[in-house]
Amino acid sequence: MPYKLQLHDINFKDFIEAVDSCKGDVFLETDEGDVLNLKSKLCQIMGLSTVLKGASIAEATVRCANPDDETILFRFNLYGEKPEKK
């Protein structure tokens, strides 16, 4: 079962770096019912403009297929920790 995480006022660039480090699919769900696969660069470029406010994501729900990815994004959301680059 996928996990869900609420994100609030995060830096877009840092968030995408965290998503890129995830191993499984990561989906952004908006209040309007849009679901975007954030592992897709096209969705990152085109779709996120609907939830952007300036250069940060105002509010959205992220669903991760891999529990390890949820941990990465949870720590990013709560502590601002960026994953280590490989």
Secondary structure, DSSP 8 states (H G I E B T S, - for coil): --EEEEEEEEEHHHHHHHHHT-SS-EEEE-TTS-EEETTSHHHHHHGGGGTEETTEEEEEEEEESSHHHHHHHHHHHHH-------
